[in-house]
Amino acid sequence: MNAAGSPFSSTFRRHPGSRAVVHAVLITLSVVFAFPLLWMLSTSLKPIEEVMVTPPRFLPSHLSWRNYGEAIAYIPFWRYTANTFISCTLAALGTTLSSALVAYSFTRLEWPGRDLFFGLTLAAIMIPFPVVMIPLYGVYKVLGWTGSLKPLWVPPAFGTAFNIFLLRQFFQRIPKSLPEAMMLDGASELAIFRRLYLPLSRAPLAVVAFFQFTFTWNDLLAPLLFLTDQQTFNLPVGLDFYRGRLGGTQWHYLMAASFLTTAPLIVLFFVLQRWFLRGLSFMKNVD
């Protein structure tokens, strides 16, 4: 958004110095939010003897790049990365497609109880995972899924309440005259969904995929509960191996592995930044 269209533009015109104040506040907040990441990067490059010194020292005396190689060798890092990537990709692809189909049904199709089921879908957003994790564990144990990656990606593949709501709100903004014109040409509902709704919803779909990928990548509680086989551990559970092993927490290795775990999400955000921000802008001002 340019300055002319910004809600602060009138304030900037009346008070020329306010622009500098706003920029200073934004820069300060950016530094505050980025400081944990910078501290993690700094600690990952410190020798072990400088990690817990008092008072804390931000910059290491010399850069210990070997911490990264030793951190990778400390646990089966690449196996855990592959498990994480597989579960995140399948969960993101599955929930994007299924949530779009359900959102299309709530938007376009007329069927008995549609509004009631949509209300139940919204109510599901309010149910925290710890409330249902014990029943889910019992179900997955009966199905033989415990110890595998299926509990991490199969349930999201059937859609999630928040993503369904997000896509439905966007689908409602598509003019009804467009699908009606396609129906007059003999297009089926599936053809309308595939040829009209999906192409117009690329940015919101990218937001949904990014949200699900990020959530699955960072999730610790569900993998800690369902993954009982070390060969299927993901990165969050794998990072727990750095605590309490070899007589104490190897903080320099933990920070190095944590930075390697965080870096792909940062890169992914910057790659999808244009689609991500465009998708969020499409979601605003929805009736």
ABEGO torsion letter per residue (X at the ends): XBAAABAAAAAAAABAAAAAAAAAAAAAAAAAAAAAAAAAAAAAABBAAAAABOBBBABBABBBAAAAAAAAAABBAAAAAAAAAAAAAAAAAAAAAAAAAAAAAAAABBBBGAAAAAAAAAAAAABBAAAAAAAAAAAAAAAGABGBAAAAAAAAAAEBAAAAAAAAAAAAABBAAAAAAAAAAGBBAAAAAAAAAAAAAAAAAAAAAAAAAAAAAABAAAAAAABABAAABBAAAAAAAABGBGGEBBAAAAAAAAAAAAAAAAAAAAAAAAAAAAAAAAABGBX
